[in-house]
Amino acid sequence: MLTWPINGTSSQMQSSWLITWGLGLSIRVGAGSDNVPNSVELGCLLAKSVDENETLPEKDRAMRMSDAALSAVTGSSKRDLDEFVKRLHEKLNDFKGSTT
């Protein structure tokens, strides 16, 4: 991931700082509209960031973070909630059956 926050008064700078230096998930290529990166260097960084054979620490961390986020979607909290809803549904059906 490459970041280039343009507007210093918005959350762009804070978000860029967090994912670049706080989490180490991206490479900052510029900051502000007056700080335009060299187009050749930017092109090289972009090519490296999307090349499957290129290893970058930021790319590796971003992939691990992505995997963790995806596994959380089907993690234990979701399974527990699904089980809870299933049991509530069963109890409701039992209750409806006992009142008829």
Secondary structure, DSSP 4 states (H G I P E B T S, - for coil): -EE----TTSTHHHHHHIIIIIS---EE---STT-PPPHHHHHHHHHHHH-TT---HHHHHHHHHHHHHHHHHTSHHHHHHHHHHHHHHHHHHHHHHHT-
